[in-house]
Each structure stands twice: as structure tokens, then as C-alpha cells.
């Protein structure tokens, strides 16, 4: 299971210039191509986009948490993205800058919930969100996730 710190193989996409929720999600899913844990990349994309239609998980403060429980992955996978400009998410068009996208095997909901709880605690730490939004490079970004 990916740790919150973003393991070395966790894609971190900084400066994304996509302008829609769907294109952000698709780019992030594509960053997981070739991962052994992803058995069906198109299936993962479909599952995440379908989940977004039901009730897009937004954490507030410009952070989105698209995810899906699916057989398209064999282990929890994570991709992290930061948008250069806010991108509208959900029916209310909430402006989003940080995206933590999870693919979750159907039997691993406990691990996913634990990862989200750690992420939520970290983002509530004073200064962390601003540091993630302004980190000049991937190494600095990853450091603020520790």
C-alpha cells in the first residue's frame, strides 16, 4: 500500500495545465501506466470517472480525492497532481489545485481509509497545504508529505 509520503514510484505531477476535472483525472490515471498493481488502466479510469459522477470527494481548501474501489488494481495505487490554475470539480464547480487519486482493490477499503485519514491530518498541519502548493520541484513537494 502506498504510504502518504508518496513512495518513489508514486507519480507526482506538478504544474498540470489541464482545465477540466475529466482531463486532470485522465492524465493522472495515465501516469500509472506500466505499474504492476494496475491490471486494467482503462477500467481504472472508467471506475474513477463513474465514482466522480456520484459524489466527488472534495476535502476542502482546493483538495480533491478522486478514487474508486475496483478490480482494475491488485493493490492500492496513488497518483498526486498539482494544477497550475484551479480546476472546477464536481457539480458545484469547486476550484481544485491538489489532487490525490487512489485506485483501491475492492477488498482493501480499510487501508484506503487509513491513508485518507493520514492525508487529512497532514493537510490540517499549519503550513503544509501552502508548502505543497508552492513547492518548486518534486523533491521539495515529496518532503512536505513526510
N, C-alpha and C positions, 0 to 999 in steps of 0.2 A: 504494500500500500504506500502511496506517495506521502511523505511527511510534509508538513506545512512549509518547511524551509525550502521547498522546491528542489528535489533531488537533481543531480547533474543532468539527468536525461529528461527532466520536466521542461517542456518548451516554455520559454518566456519571450513573448512577442512585444517589444516596446515600439512605440511610435506608429501603431497601426493607424492607417488613414481611411479605413472603411467608414461608410456613412450610414449603414443600416444594421439593425440587430442581426438579421439573417447573414449578411456578409461577414460580420465580425465572427459569428459562431462558425460559419463555414471555414474561414481562414484558420481559426483555432483548431477545428477538427482536422484540417489538412496537416497541421503541424504535428499531429500524432501518427501520421503515415509511417509505416515501417516498424512500428512498435509491436513487439511480440504479444503484448497484452491485448492488442486490438485485432480481433479476428474478422471484423466486418466494418470497415471505415464508413461506407455509405449507410449501413444500418445504424451506426452510432450517430451519424449526422441526422438521419430521419428521427431517431428517438429523441435527441435533444431538441430539435426544432418542434416536434409534436408536444413535448413537455412544456416548451415555452408558450405554446398556444393556450394551454390550460390555465397556468398561473405562473408567470415568470418570477422566479425567486430573485428579489432585489433586497440587498442588505441595508440600503440607505447610504447616504453620503457618496453617491455615484459609483456604487459597487454592485455588480450583478453576479449571480451564481447559477448560470445555466448548467443543467445536469440531466441525466437520465439513468434509470435503472434498466439495464438491458443485457441480453445475451451476446451483444456485439463485442463485449470486453470480457476478459477472463480474470482481470484484477482491476482495482481502482486505478484510473488514469487521470492525470491532471494536466491542463494547459492553462497558462496565465497570460493575459493580454492587457496592455495599457493603450488606450486610444489617445491619439494626439488631441483630438477635439471630442467633446461629449457626443455620444451617440444615443438617440432615443430608443428606449427599450420598453416593451410592454404596451398595453392598450392606452396607458396614461402618458406614454412617450417620456418616461423619466430619463433625464440625461445621465449617461453612464460613462465613466472613464476607465475603471478597473474591472476586469472580468476574470473570474476563476471558474473554469469549465471542468466539470467532472464527468467521467464515464464510470458507472458503478455496476458491477455484476449484480444480478437480481438477489443473490444471497448475501451480499456484503453491506447491507444498509447500516449496520452498527458502526463499521469502520468509516463509512462516509459521514455519518452524524458526528462521530468523534473528530474527524478532520475539520468539519464545518465549525464545530464548537471552538476548536483551537484557533481557526482563522478569525472567527468573530471576536474572541478575546484579544487576539493580536491587534486587530484593526481598531479596537477600543483603547489601546495603549496610546497615551498622548504622543503626538508627533509621528506615529507610524504611517498613517494614511498620507499625510503630506510628504513624508520621505519617499514613499512608494510612487507618488505622483510626480515627484521631481528628480528621482534618481537618474543620473546622467547616463548610466550604462547598466548592462545586465548584471555585472558583478555587484555593483552597489545595490541594485534592486534586490537581488537574492540575499544580500547581507541583512537588509531590513526585514526579511521574512523569518529571520532566526530568532 
